[in-house]
Amino acid sequence: MTLIDIPGSKSVTARALFLAAAAEGTTTLTRPLVSDDTEGFAEGLAALGYAVRREPGAWHIEGRPAGPGADEADVYCRDGATTARFLPTLVAAGHGTYRFDASAQMRRRPLGPLSTALRGLGVDLRHGGEDGHHPLDVHAAGVKGGALTLDAGQSSQYLTALLMLGPLTAEGLDITVTDLVSEPYVEITLAMMRAFGAEVRQEGRTYRVAPTGYRARTYGIEPDASTASYFFAAAALEPGRSVTVPGLGTGALQGDLAFVDVLRRMGADVETGADGTTVRSTGTLRGLTVNMRDISDTMPTLAAIAPFADGPVRIEDVANTRVKECDRLDACAENLRRLGITVETGPDWIEIHPGTPAGPVEIATHGDHRIVMSFAVTALRTPGITFDDPGCVKKTFPDFHRAFDTFVHTP
């Protein structure tokens, strides 16, 4: 059995940075993820006038409940969707003029439902190019609060951003959701808000957030469950291999840990205890049909090992993967076909037939970290796989290639 130390969760780190910036007092985050996305978020906070001190293993953020310290700032969000969606929402509760832009990749990703909701709350938000996309300007003058309706069927991050804004408003927020994808990520948000002193309750499809503000604290970041999926998948794929990820146990916040339940259905031996999760290969992977709406970030991981199953693997209800860093559904299909695998796709599904992937093939990554890390698992049983942009893993796991190679070569 191999123990793997997985870096901190990107989702938890980003939420913790928002909450720490909004809290009364100084927050210490232990084991934060250090990657392009989270460093971009921290640098964005610094540009806005928040005091952020980073040291190995701990980041310290001096909160400003009244809003950014700078009354004017330019923020570059890089490729980070959490940065690009959370920071404009955070500054809306303050007072000043803030300009946001992002990479070409992030400019393509949608922002419209969040922009519409913020405007509905009275926020003066203006897009500099295509409506509903970066760049944008926020002329902030605080947020009174009130009731709004939100479509979060494209991204749960829209709802998360507004939920975290709620305690900073004058009167609180009532958010009624008409559609919601990746609901477990919202559960992460609610748990973390409460840990920082917020009062929020759910009544059916309505979330009621009180104007409590936040209180600083020391907060530990758990390992990233989406990143762990590549090591879990590798352990399930390779006969005689097993892996344990400490820190991702029964009390984990992240819904993506449910990926191991998919591996269990396929035949892997899975144990989840209080302190960690272990996956062991049984030498068999069975085909299946699975709805991955709630854990869609792990869809490419499953797609990458699907050819080695004994029957077709059909992944359903993953339309939102088409508006991630790339169209992940098409990217997976494209690369599997180049490897000689029969693949069928629809608007929100992909079906992958059994086969033996054959190289040499250069994987078209489309600058997407999850495509690289997923097909690194395929490469375990497919000599000749290379990547056109292996370095894009810096977004969430800069040390991935070394860590994965060490894992592969550990008995």
KEKE-3310 file (N, C-alpha, C; in steps of 0.2 Angstrom, whole numbers, plus 5000, padded with zeros to 4 digits):
npx = (5004:5003:5005:4999:5002:4992:4990:4982:4965:4958:4946:4942:4952:4950:4938:4940:4950:4941:4932:4941:4946:4935:4932:4931:4946:4961:4965:4972:4976:4980:4990:4986:4982:4995:4996:4994:4981:4977:4987:4985:4973:4976:4985:4976:4968:4978:4981:4969:4970:4970:4979:4990:4999:5011:5018:5028:5016:5007:4995:4992:4979:4973:4958:4945:4930:4923:4926:4937:4954:4959:4953:4952:4957:4966:4963:4970:4964:4970:4969:4959:4943:4937:4943:4939:4926:4923:4930:4925:4912:4915:4921:4910:4903:4910:4917:4921:4931:4933:4943:4942:4950:4955:4963:4963:4957:4949:4941:4933:4924:4908:4899:4888:4875:4879:4883:4870:4863:4870:4868:4855:4854:4857:4871:4883:4889:4899:4902:4916:4918:4911:4895:4892:4904:4922:4932:4927:4920:4918:4908:4908:4897:4893:4880:4863:4855:4842:4830:4832:4832:4840:4849:4859:4863:4873:4885:4889:4897:4892:4881:4888:4896:4887:4881:4891:4893:4881:4882:4888:4880:4868:4855:4854:4852:4840:4840:4834:4835:4834:4839:4852:4869:4882:4880:4886:4897:4891:4887:4900:4903:4892:4895:4908:4905:4898:4907:4915:4906:4894:4876:4866:4852:4843:4829:4820:4822:4827:4839:4843:4851:4859:4863:4876:4890:4907:4919:4936:4947:4957:4960:4960:4965:4958:4965:4964:4951:4947:4960:4965:4958:4965:4975:4968:4961:4972:4976:4965:4966:4978:4983:4986:4990:4988:4982:4982:4975:4978:4968:4957:4943:4928:4923:4925:4924:4922:4913:4918:4925:4916:4919:4926:4916:4911:4922:4921:4909:4914:4922:4933:4941:4937:4940:4934:4938:4939:4950:4955:4956:4956:4960:4960:4966:4957:4959:4950:4939:4923:4911:4899:4884:4884:4878:4886:4883:4885:4898:4906:4919:4927:4924:4933:4943:4937:4933:4946:4950:4941:4942:4948:4939:4927:4916:4905:4907:4896:4894:4883:4873:4882:4883:4888:4902:4906:4908:4920:4938:4940:4930:4927:4921:4920:4934:4939:4933:4939:4953:4952:4948:4958:4967:4962:4950:4933:4920:4906:4896:4884:4874:4875:4882:4893:4899:4910:4918:4925:4942:4959:4970:4981:4997:5010:5004:5000:4993:4980:4978:4972:4975:4971:4971:4965:4963:4976:4981:4971:4974:4986:4985:4979:4990:4998:4996:4998:5010:5019:5011:5011:5010:5004:5004:5011:5014:5002:4997:5000:4990:4983:4991:5006:5017:5013:5018:5030:5026:5016:5024:5033:5024:5020:5031:5033:5034)
npy = (4994:5011:5027:5043:5060:5072:5088:5103:5106:5114:5120:5122:5130:5142:5146:5148:5159:5169:5170:5173:5185:5193:5192:5197:5201:5192:5178:5162:5150:5134:5122:5127:5125:5128:5134:5139:5144:5147:5155:5166:5170:5175:5185:5193:5197:5204:5215:5222:5227:5220:5213:5200:5187:5175:5160:5144:5131:5139:5152:5169:5180:5196:5201:5212:5217:5228:5229:5230:5237:5246:5259:5259:5248:5236:5220:5205:5189:5178:5161:5157:5152:5152:5164:5173:5174:5175:5186:5198:5198:5198:5211:5219:5222:5232:5248:5257:5257:5244:5235:5220:5207:5193:5178:5173:5160:5160:5171:5166:5158:5157:5170:5176:5173:5176:5189:5195:5193:5200:5213:5214:5215:5228:5231:5240:5235:5232:5225:5224:5219:5206:5203:5196:5190:5191:5205:5215:5229:5234:5245:5249:5250:5245:5232:5231:5220:5207:5198:5186:5177:5163:5155:5141:5131:5130:5132:5129:5138:5151:5152:5149:5161:5171:5166:5167:5181:5185:5187:5199:5209:5222:5218:5205:5190:5181:5168:5160:5145:5140:5130:5118:5113:5102:5101:5096:5104:5116:5112:5112:5125:5130:5123:5129:5143:5143:5138:5150:5158:5162:5163:5153:5145:5132:5131:5121:5125:5137:5148:5155:5169:5176:5193:5192:5195:5189:5179:5178:5164:5150:5139:5123:5116:5103:5089:5089:5082:5080:5080:5069:5059:5054:5046:5037:5031:5026:5016:5008:5003:4996:4980:4973:4984:4997:5012:5024:5039:5050:5060:5062:5057:5050:5061:5071:5086:5087:5083:5076:5066:5055:5049:5037:5029:5026:5019:5008:5002:4998:4988:4989:4988:4997:5007:5018:5027:5035:5043:5043:5037:5021:5013:4998:4988:4975:4968:4968:4978:4984:4988:5002:5012:5029:5043:5058:5071:5078:5076:5081:5085:5075:5067:5067:5059:5046:5044:5042:5029:5021:5013:5002:4994:4980:4982:4993:5010:5022:5039:5051:5066:5077:5090:5102:5101:5105:5118:5121:5123:5119:5112:5098:5086:5084:5085:5074:5063:5066:5063:5050:5044:5046:5038:5026:5021:5017:5029:5037:5052:5064:5078:5079:5068:5054:5039:5026:5013:4997:4993:4993:5005:5013:5019:5028:5043:5060:5069:5080:5094:5106:5116:5112:5107:5095:5087:5083:5077:5066:5058:5054:5044:5034:5032:5024:5011:5012:5014:5027:5039:5056:5074:5089:5101:5099:5106:5113:5109:5116:5124:5118:5108:5109:5101:5089:5079:5074:5069:5059:5051:5046:5039:5029:5022:5017:5002)
npz = (5000:4996:5003:4999:4999:4996:4989:4996:4995:4981:4979:4993:4998:4990:4994:5008:5007:5003:5013:5024:5020:5022:5035:5053:5060:5060:5050:5050:5038:5036:5028:5014:4997:4986:4971:4953:4952:4966:4970:4962:4966:4979:4976:4970:4981:4988:4979:4980:4992:5004:5018:5015:5021:5016:5021:5021:5022:5029:5027:5031:5033:5034:5039:5032:5035:5030:5017:5003:5005:4996:4986:4973:4960:4950:4944:4940:4935:4930:4925:4934:4939:4951:4957:4947:4948:4962:4968:4961:4967:4981:4982:4979:4991:4996:4995:4981:4965:4954:4943:4933:4925:4914:4909:4891:4890:4902:4899:4890:4897:4905:4914:4916:4923:4936:4935:4932:4943:4953:4948:4949:4963:4964:4961:4953:4939:4925:4910:4900:4887:4879:4885:4900:4902:4906:4902:4917:4926:4942:4951:4966:4980:4992:4997:4999:5000:5000:4990:4978:4962:4955:4942:4943:4935:4926:4933:4950:4956:4955:4964:4976:4977:4979:4990:5000:4999:5006:5021:5022:5017:5020:5024:5023:5013:5002:4992:4979:4970:4953:4946:4948:4948:4952:4966:4979:4980:4985:4997:5003:5004:5012:5024:5027:5028:5039:5048:5049:5056:5050:5048:5040:5032:5024:5014:5006:4989:4992:4999:5014:5020:5034:5039:5046:5046:5047:5057:5061:5061:5064:5051:5044:5028:5019:5010:4992:4984:4971:4964:4971:4964:4953:4957:4964:4954:4946:4955:4955:4943:4940:4943:4958:4965:4977:4985:4998:5004:5016:5027:5019:5023:5031:5036:5027:5017:5004:4989:4978:4983:4982:4970:4972:4975:4963:4957:4966:4962:4950:4953:4961:4976:4990:5004:5016:5030:5046:5045:5032:5015:5006:4991:4982:4969:4961:4950:4941:4931:4929:4916:4916:4919:4924:4933:4934:4938:4950:4953:4943:4939:4940:4929:4918:4923:4925:4912:4906:4911:4907:4894:4898:4905:4906:4899:4891:4896:4902:4904:4911:4911:4912:4906:4910:4910:4898:4898:4905:4909:4896:4883:4890:4888:4875:4873:4879:4872:4859:4862:4866:4854:4846:4851:4847:4852:4853:4854:4859:4859:4866:4870:4884:4888:4887:4880:4881:4874:4877:4874:4868:4871:4860:4857:4848:4854:4855:4867:4866:4875:4877:4886:4898:4914:4920:4910:4906:4919:4920:4908:4911:4919:4910:4902:4910:4905:4892:4882:4875:4876:4876:4880:4874:4881:4895:4906:4910:4922:4932:4937:4947:4953:4953:4955:4950:4940:4944:4957:4953:4945:4955:4963:4954:4953:4965:4975)
capx = (5000:5006:5002:5000:5001:4989:4990:4976:4959:4958:4939:4942:4957:4947:4932:4943:4953:4936:4930:4946:4946:4928:4931:4934:4952:4966:4964:4977:4975:4985:4990:4983:4985:4999:4996:4993:4974:4976:4991:4982:4967:4979:4988:4971:4967:4983:4980:4963:4972:4970:4985:4991:5006:5011:5024:5026:5011:5002:4994:4988:4975:4970:4951:4942:4923:4920:4928:4944:4957:4960:4947:4953:4962:4965:4964:4970:4962:4973:4964:4955:4936:4935:4946:4936:4919:4922:4932:4920:4907:4918:4922:4903:4901:4914:4916:4927:4930:4938:4943:4944:4951:4957:4966:4959:4953:4944:4937:4928:4920:4902:4899:4881:4870:4881:4882:4863:4861:4873:4865:4848:4855:4859:4878:4885:4893:4899:4906:4920:4917:4905:4891:4892:4911:4927:4933:4922:4921:4913:4908:4905:4894:4889:4875:4858:4852:4835:4828:4834:4832:4847:4850:4865:4863:4879:4890:4888:4901:4887:4877:4893:4898:4881:4880:4897:4891:4876:4883:4891:4875:4865:4849:4854:4850:4836:4842:4830:4838:4829:4843:4859:4874:4888:4877:4891:4901:4887:4888:4906:4902:4888:4899:4913:4902:4896:4913:4917:4902:4888:4870:4862:4848:4840:4822:4818:4827:4829:4844:4842:4858:4858:4869:4880:4897:4911:4924:4942:4949:4962:4956:4964:4963:4959:4967:4960:4948:4948:4966:4966:4955:4970:4979:4963:4960:4978:4976:4960:4968:4984:4983:4991:4992:4983:4984:4979:4975:4976:4965:4950:4939:4921:4921:4928:4919:4922:4909:4922:4927:4912:4922:4928:4910:4911:4927:4919:4904:4917:4925:4939:4940:4937:4938:4934:4938:4938:4956:4958:4952:4961:4958:4964:4964:4955:4961:4944:4935:4917:4908:4893:4881:4884:4877:4891:4881:4887:4905:4908:4926:4931:4922:4939:4947:4933:4934:4953:4951:4935:4943:4950:4933:4925:4910:4905:4906:4892:4894:4878:4872:4888:4883:4892:4909:4907:4910:4925:4943:4939:4925:4930:4917:4923:4942:4940:4931:4944:4959:4951:4947:4965:4970:4959:4944:4926:4917:4900:4894:4878:4874:4877:4884:4899:4899:4916:4918:4931:4947:4966:4973:4987:5001:5011:4999:5001:4986:4978:4976:4968:4977:4966:4975:4962:4965:4983:4981:4967:4977:4992:4982:4979:4997:5001:4995:4998:5016:5019:5007:5014:5005:5006:5005:5011:5014:4996:4995:5002:4984:4980:4995:5012:5021:5010:5021:5035:5022:5013:5030:5035:5019:5020:5037:5034:5031)
capy = (5000:5017:5033:5049:5066:5076:5095:5105:5107:5121:5123:5124:5136:5148:5149:5150:5165:5174:5171:5176:5192:5196:5191:5202:5198:5188:5171:5158:5144:5129:5117:5129:5124:5132:5133:5145:5147:5150:5161:5171:5173:5178:5191:5198:5200:5209:5221:5225:5231:5215:5210:5193:5185:5168:5156:5137:5128:5143:5159:5173:5185:5201:5203:5218:5217:5234:5229:5231:5243:5250:5261:5258:5242:5232:5213:5200:5183:5172:5156:5155:5153:5155:5171:5177:5174:5176:5192:5203:5197:5201:5219:5223:5224:5237:5255:5259:5255:5238:5232:5213:5204:5186:5175:5171:5154:5162:5176:5162:5155:5161:5173:5179:5172:5179:5196:5197:5193:5206:5219:5214:5218:5235:5232:5243:5230:5233:5221:5228:5216:5202:5203:5190:5187:5195:5209:5218:5234:5234:5252:5246:5255:5241:5229:5231:5213:5206:5192:5185:5170:5162:5149:5139:5125:5130:5132:5130:5144:5157:5151:5150:5168:5175:5164:5170:5188:5186:5189:5205:5213:5226:5215:5197:5187:5175:5166:5154:5142:5136:5124:5118:5108:5101:5103:5095:5110:5121:5110:5114:5132:5131:5121:5133:5149:5142:5138:5157:5162:5164:5159:5151:5139:5130:5129:5119:5128:5144:5148:5162:5170:5182:5198:5192:5195:5183:5179:5175:5158:5146:5134:5118:5114:5096:5087:5090:5075:5079:5078:5062:5054:5051:5041:5032:5028:5022:5010:5003:5001:4992:4974:4972:4991:5000:5018:5027:5046:5052:5067:5062:5051:5050:5068:5076:5091:5087:5078:5073:5059:5050:5046:5031:5024:5024:5014:5002:4999:4995:4982:4990:4987:5003:5007:5024:5027:5042:5047:5042:5032:5017:5010:4993:4984:4968:4965:4969:4985:4983:4994:5004:5019:5033:5050:5062:5078:5081:5075:5081:5087:5068:5064:5065:5053:5040:5043:5040:5022:5018:5008:4996:4991:4974:4983:5001:5015:5028:5044:5055:5072:5081:5095:5108:5100:5108:5125:5122:5126:5118:5107:5092:5080:5083:5084:5066:5059:5067:5060:5043:5041:5046:5032:5020:5019:5019:5034:5041:5058:5068:5085:5079:5061:5051:5032:5024:5006:4993:4993:4994:5011:5012:5025:5034:5049:5067:5071:5088:5095:5112:5120:5110:5103:5089:5082:5080:5072:5060:5054:5052:5037:5030:5031:5018:5005:5014:5017:5032:5045:5063:5079:5095:5106:5096:5111:5117:5106:5121:5127:5115:5103:5110:5095:5082:5074:5071:5065:5053:5046:5043:5034:5024:5018:5014:4995)
capz = (5000:4995:5006:4995:5002:4991:4990:4998:4990:4977:4981:5000:4998:4987:4999:5014:5006:5003:5020:5028:5019:5024:5042:5058:5063:5056:5049:5047:5034:5036:5022:5008:4990:4982:4964:4950:4954:4973:4971:4958:4971:4985:4973:4969:4987:4989:4974:4983:4999:5010:5020:5015:5022:5015:5023:5020:5026:5032:5025:5036:5030:5039:5036:5031:5034:5027:5010:5001:5008:4991:4984:4966:4959:4944:4947:4934:4938:4927:4923:4939:4939:4958:4957:4942:4950:4969:4970:4960:4972:4987:4982:4978:4997:4999:4991:4976:4958:4954:4936:4933:4918:4915:4903:4886:4892:4907:4896:4886:4902:4907:4921:4915:4929:4942:4934:4932:4950:4956:4945:4952:4970:4964:4960:4946:4936:4918:4906:4895:4880:4878:4891:4904:4902:4908:4908:4920:4931:4948:4955:4973:4985:4997:4995:5004:5001:4998:4987:4971:4959:4952:4938:4944:4931:4923:4938:4957:4959:4955:4970:4981:4977:4982:4997:5004:5000:5010:5028:5021:5015:5026:5027:5021:5006:5001:4986:4976:4964:4949:4943:4952:4946:4957:4973:4984:4981:4989:5004:5006:5005:5018:5030:5028:5030:5046:5052:5050:5060:5047:5049:5034:5032:5017:5014:4999:4985:4994:5004:5018:5023:5039:5039:5052:5045:5048:5062:5059:5064:5061:5047:5040:5022:5018:5003:4986:4982:4963:4963:4973:4959:4948:4961:4966:4947:4945:4960:4953:4936:4940:4947:4964:4967:4982:4988:5004:5004:5022:5027:5015:5026:5032:5038:5021:5015:4996:4986:4973:4986:4979:4964:4974:4975:4956:4957:4969:4957:4944:4955:4965:4984:4993:5011:5019:5037:5049:5044:5025:5010:5002:4985:4979:4963:4961:4944:4936:4930:4925:4913:4920:4917:4930:4933:4937:4938:4956:4953:4936:4939:4940:4923:4914:4926:4923:4904:4905:4912:4904:4889:4901:4908:4902:4895:4890:4902:4900:4909:4910:4915:4913:4901:4912:4908:4891:4899:4910:4905:4889:4882:4893:4886:4868:4873:4881:4866:4854:4863:4866:4847:4843:4854:4844:4856:4850:4858:4856:4863:4866:4873:4891:4890:4883:4881:4879:4873:4879:4869:4870:4868:4856:4855:4851:4853:4859:4870:4865:4882:4877:4891:4904:4919:4921:4904:4907:4924:4918:4903:4914:4921:4904:4900:4914:4901:4885:4880:4869:4877:4877:4880:4870:4886:4901:4911:4912:4928:4937:4939:4953:4956:4949:4956:4948:4936:4949:4962:4950:4943:4961:4965:4949:4953:4972:4975)
cpx = (5004:5002:5004:4998:4998:4988:4983:4971:4959:4951:4939:4946:4954:4942:4935:4947:4947:4934:4934:4946:4940:4928:4934:4940:4956:4965:4970:4974:4981:4984:4986:4986:4989:5000:4994:4986:4974:4981:4988:4976:4971:4982:4982:4968:4972:4982:4974:4964:4971:4977:4986:4998:5007:5018:5022:5022:5006:5001:4990:4985:4971:4963:4949:4934:4920:4922:4935:4947:4959:4954:4947:4958:4960:4967:4964:4969:4965:4968:4959:4948:4934:4937:4941:4928:4918:4924:4928:4914:4909:4918:4915:4901:4905:4912:4922:4926:4935:4937:4946:4945:4954:4960:4961:4954:4948:4939:4931:4922:4914:4902:4892:4876:4872:4881:4875:4861:4864:4870:4858:4848:4857:4867:4879:4890:4893:4904:4910:4920:4911:4901:4891:4899:4916:4929:4927:4924:4916:4914:4904:4902:4890:4883:4869:4856:4846:4835:4830:4833:4838:4846:4857:4866:4870:4885:4888:4891:4897:4884:4882:4895:4893:4880:4885:4896:4886:4877:4886:4886:4872:4859:4849:4852:4845:4837:4838:4833:4834:4833:4850:4863:4879:4886:4882:4895:4898:4887:4894:4906:4898:4892:4905:4911:4901:4902:4916:4912:4895:4882:4866:4858:4845:4833:4820:4824:4829:4834:4843:4848:4857:4864:4873:4887:4901:4916:4930:4943:4955:4959:4961:4961:4964:4962:4962:4957:4948:4954:4968:4963:4959:4973:4974:4962:4966:4978:4971:4962:4973:4983:4988:4993:4986:4986:4979:4980:4973:4972:4958:4946:4932:4919:4923:4922:4917:4918:4912:4925:4922:4914:4924:4922:4909:4916:4925:4914:4908:4921:4931:4937:4942:4935:4939:4933:4938:4944:4959:4954:4957:4957:4963:4962:4962:4956:4955:4941:4929:4914:4901:4890:4881:4882:4882:4890:4885:4895:4909:4916:4930:4928:4928:4943:4944:4934:4941:4954:4946:4937:4945:4945:4931:4919:4910:4904:4902:4892:4888:4877:4878:4889:4888:4900:4911:4909:4915:4931:4943:4932:4927:4927:4920:4931:4943:4939:4937:4950:4958:4951:4954:4969:4967:4953:4938:4923:4911:4898:4887:4879:4877:4879:4890:4898:4906:4916:4925:4936:4954:4969:4980:4991:5006:5006:5001:4994:4985:4975:4971:4969:4973:4970:4972:4963:4971:4983:4977:4971:4984:4991:4982:4986:5001:5001:4995:5005:5015:5015:5012:5008:5008:5007:5005:5011:5008:4994:4996:4996:4982:4986:5002:5017:5019:5014:5027:5031:5019:5019:5032:5030:5019:5025:5038:5030:5025)
cpy = (5006:5023:5039:5055:5071:5083:5097:5106:5114:5124:5126:5130:5142:5151:5151:5157:5171:5175:5174:5183:5196:5196:5197:5198:5195:5181:5168:5151:5140:5124:5120:5126:5129:5130:5140:5149:5150:5156:5167:5175:5177:5185:5196:5201:5206:5216:5225:5228:5226:5213:5203:5191:5177:5165:5149:5134:5132:5150:5163:5179:5190:5203:5210:5218:5222:5234:5230:5237:5248:5253:5261:5252:5239:5225:5208:5193:5177:5167:5154:5157:5155:5162:5175:5178:5177:5183:5198:5203:5200:5208:5222:5225:5230:5244:5256:5256:5250:5235:5225:5211:5197:5184:5174:5165:5156:5167:5172:5159:5159:5164:5176:5179:5176:5187:5199:5197:5199:5212:5219:5216:5225:5237:5235:5239:5231:5229:5225:5225:5213:5202:5196:5186:5193:5199:5212:5223:5233:5241:5250:5251:5251:5238:5228:5224:5212:5199:5192:5178:5169:5155:5147:5132:5124:5129:5133:5136:5150:5157:5152:5157:5172:5173:5167:5178:5190:5189:5197:5211:5217:5222:5207:5196:5181:5173:5159:5152:5138:5130:5124:5112:5107:5103:5101:5101:5116:5119:5112:5121:5133:5129:5126:5140:5148:5141:5145:5161:5164:5160:5159:5145:5138:5128:5127:5121:5135:5144:5155:5163:5177:5187:5198:5194:5189:5184:5175:5169:5155:5140:5130:5116:5107:5095:5087:5083:5075:5077:5071:5057:5051:5046:5035:5028:5023:5016:5005:5000:4995:4986:4974:4979:4993:5007:5021:5035:5048:5059:5067:5056:5053:5057:5073:5080:5090:5082:5074:5066:5054:5047:5038:5026:5022:5018:5007:4998:4995:4989:4983:4989:4994:5003:5015:5024:5034:5046:5046:5037:5028:5014:5004:4990:4977:4964:4965:4976:4983:4989:4996:5010:5022:5040:5053:5069:5081:5080:5076:5083:5080:5064:5062:5059:5046:5038:5040:5032:5018:5012:5002:4992:4985:4976:4991:5005:5021:5033:5049:5061:5076:5087:5101:5107:5103:5116:5126:5125:5124:5114:5100:5086:5079:5082:5076:5062:5060:5063:5052:5040:5041:5040:5025:5017:5021:5023:5037:5046:5061:5074:5085:5072:5059:5044:5030:5016:5003:4993:4994:5000:5010:5019:5023:5040:5055:5069:5079:5090:5101:5116:5118:5105:5096:5084:5079:5075:5066:5056:5051:5045:5032:5028:5025:5012:5006:5018:5022:5038:5051:5068:5086:5101:5103:5100:5114:5114:5111:5125:5125:5111:5104:5104:5088:5077:5070:5066:5059:5048:5042:5037:5028:5019:5016:5007:4995)
cpz = (5000:4998:5001:4999:4996:4993:4993:4993:4987:4979:4988:5001:4996:4992:5005:5013:5006:5010:5025:5027:5021:5032:5047:5061:5058:5056:5047:5044:5034:5031:5016:5002:4988:4975:4960:4951:4961:4974:4967:4963:4976:4982:4972:4975:4989:4985:4977:4989:5005:5011:5020:5016:5021:5017:5021:5024:5029:5028:5030:5032:5035:5036:5036:5030:5030:5019:5009:5004:5002:4988:4976:4965:4953:4946:4940:4937:4935:4924:4928:4939:4946:4959:4953:4944:4958:4971:4967:4964:4978:4987:4981:4985:5000:4995:4987:4969:4957:4947:4936:4926:4919:4909:4897:4887:4897:4904:4892:4891:4904:4914:4921:4921:4935:4941:4934:4939:4954:4954:4948:4960:4970:4963:4953:4943:4929:4915:4900:4888:4880:4885:4894:4904:4904:4901:4910:4925:4936:4951:4961:4977:4991:4994:5000:5005:4998:4995:4980:4969:4955:4948:4939:4940:4927:4927:4945:4960:4959:4962:4976:4982:4981:4989:5002:5004:5005:5017:5028:5019:5022:5029:5026:5015:5006:4994:4984:4970:4960:4946:4947:4950:4952:4964:4979:4985:4985:4996:5007:5008:5011:5024:5032:5031:5038:5051:5054:5053:5057:5049:5042:5034:5025:5018:5007:4994:4986:5000:5008:5022:5028:5038:5045:5052:5046:5054:5060:5063:5061:5057:5043:5034:5021:5011:4998:4983:4974:4961:4965:4968:4955:4951:4963:4959:4945:4949:4958:4947:4936:4945:4952:4967:4972:4984:4993:5004:5011:5022:5023:5018:5027:5033:5032:5019:5007:4993:4981:4976:4984:4973:4966:4974:4968:4955:4960:4965:4952:4946:4960:4972:4987:5000:5013:5026:5039:5046:5036:5021:5006:4996:4983:4973:4964:4955:4939:4936:4926:4922:4917:4917:4924:4929:4937:4938:4944:4957:4946:4935:4938:4934:4919:4917:4925:4916:4903:4906:4909:4899:4892:4905:4903:4898:4894:4896:4899:4905:4907:4914:4917:4908:4903:4911:4901:4892:4905:4907:4898:4889:4884:4890:4879:4868:4875:4875:4860:4855:4863:4859:4844:4846:4852:4847:4853:4855:4855:4861:4862:4869:4880:4893:4885:4885:4877:4879:4875:4873:4872:4867:4865:4855:4850:4849:4857:4860:4869:4871:4882:4883:4898:4908:4920:4916:4905:4913:4923:4913:4905:4916:4915:4902:4904:4910:4894:4884:4874:4870:4879:4878:4877:4875:4893:4907:4914:4919:4934:4940:4946:4956:4952:4950:4954:4945:4940:4954:4959:4948:4949:4963:4960:4950:4961:4972:4979)
residu = (MET:THR:LEU:ILE:ASP:ILE:PRO:GLY:SER:LYS:SER:VAL:THR:ALA:ARG:ALA:LEU:PHE:LEU:ALA:ALA:ALA:ALA:GLU:GLY:THR:THR:THR:LEU:THR:ARG:PRO:LEU:VAL:SER:ASP:ASP:THR:GLU:GLY:PHE:ALA:GLU:GLY:LEU:ALA:ALA:LEU:GLY:TYR:ALA:VAL:ARG:ARG:GLU:PRO:GLY:ALA:TRP:HIS:ILE:GLU:GLY:ARG:PRO:ALA:GLY:PRO:GLY:ALA:ASP:GLU:ALA:ASP:VAL:TYR:CYS:ARG:ASP:GLY:ALA:THR:THR:ALA:ARG:PHE:LEU:PRO:THR:LEU:VAL:ALA:ALA:GLY:HIS:GLY:THR:TYR:ARG:PHE:ASP:ALA:SER:ALA:GLN:MET:ARG:ARG:ARG:PRO:LEU:GLY:PRO:LEU:SER:THR:ALA:LEU:ARG:GLY:LEU:GLY:VAL:ASP:LEU:ARG:HIS:GLY:GLY:GLU:ASP:GLY:HIS:HIS:PRO:LEU:ASP:VAL:HIS:ALA:ALA:GLY:VAL:LYS:GLY:GLY:ALA:LEU:THR:LEU:ASP:ALA:GLY:GLN:SER:SER:GLN:TYR:LEU:THR:ALA:LEU:LEU:MET:LEU:GLY:PRO:LEU:THR:ALA:GLU:GLY:LEU:ASP:ILE:THR:VAL:THR:ASP:LEU:VAL:SER:GLU:PRO:TYR:VAL:GLU:ILE:THR:LEU:ALA:MET:MET:ARG:ALA:PHE:GLY:ALA:GLU:VAL:ARG:GLN:GLU:GLY:ARG:THR:TYR:ARG:VAL:ALA:PRO:THR:GLY:TYR:ARG:ALA:ARG:THR:TYR:GLY:ILE:GLU:PRO:ASP:ALA:SER:THR:ALA:SER:TYR:PHE:PHE:ALA:ALA:ALA:ALA:LEU:GLU:PRO:GLY:ARG:SER:VAL:THR:VAL:PRO:GLY:LEU:GLY:THR:GLY:ALA:LEU:GLN:GLY:ASP:LEU:ALA:PHE:VAL:ASP:VAL:LEU:ARG:ARG:MET:GLY:ALA:ASP:VAL:GLU:THR:GLY:ALA:ASP:GLY:THR:THR:VAL:ARG:SER:THR:GLY:THR:LEU:ARG:GLY:LEU:THR:VAL:ASN:MET:ARG:ASP:ILE:SER:ASP:THR:MET:PRO:THR:LEU:ALA:ALA:ILE:ALA:PRO:PHE:ALA:ASP:GLY:PRO:VAL:ARG:ILE:GLU:ASP:VAL:ALA:ASN:THR:ARG:VAL:LYS:GLU:CYS:ASP:ARG:LEU:ASP:ALA:CYS:ALA:GLU:ASN:LEU:ARG:ARG:LEU:GLY:ILE:THR:VAL:GLU:THR:GLY:PRO:ASP:TRP:ILE:GLU:ILE:HIS:PRO:GLY:THR:PRO:ALA:GLY:PRO:VAL:GLU:ILE:ALA:THR:HIS:GLY:ASP:HIS:ARG:ILE:VAL:MET:SER:PHE:ALA:VAL:THR:ALA:LEU:ARG:THR:PRO:GLY:ILE:THR:PHE:ASP:ASP:PRO:GLY:CYS:VAL:LYS:LYS:THR:PHE:PRO:ASP:PHE:HIS:ARG:ALA:PHE:ASP:THR:PHE:VAL:HIS:THR:PRO)
# end
